[in-house]
Amino acid sequence: MGFQVVPQGRAHQPCAACRMLRRKCESDCLLAPYFPAEEAEKFAGVHKVFGASNVIKMIQMVEETSREDAVKAIVYEATARLRDPVYGSAGAIFHLQKMVQELKVQLESINARVLESQAQRDDLLGLLRNVNHLDRLVHPVNAPVLDEGSFMLDDAMLMAYDPVKFPAECDWFLLEE
């Protein structure tokens, strides 16, 4: 009789669920595809919130094509429940909805300011266009408004307007007499 050596390599490593529950992981284990051995903390949270038997029942209620999405939702809800035991994922949803509302209010405010700025810009552009058209009618700033020859002043009037000929120390009382 010949002695045969059978290799003792593990054909099937237990999933995180079976390892945590300390049971033998069968090849047809329902939880193995969704909770591999290296993701033990994921199943630990799910187990703590829902319990293993409830998780198995929830997974069995869903079609096989949608089970992966269902497990992702279960893991998400369990993680949210561990963070916020009262509201769970609903608390996160309410918080996000509140943020969306605040952002909508900010967006409306910014849009109003943009419209106001655009109106101001349009007003200024209109003024600039009018100024450019009025340049032909209005004298430039550097051009004298009154020409020297437009009217004549006598010497007494010139003295009143010329600081050289009209001293500042003038005795006003004497001029009135």
Disulfide bonds with the S-S distance in Angstrom:
none
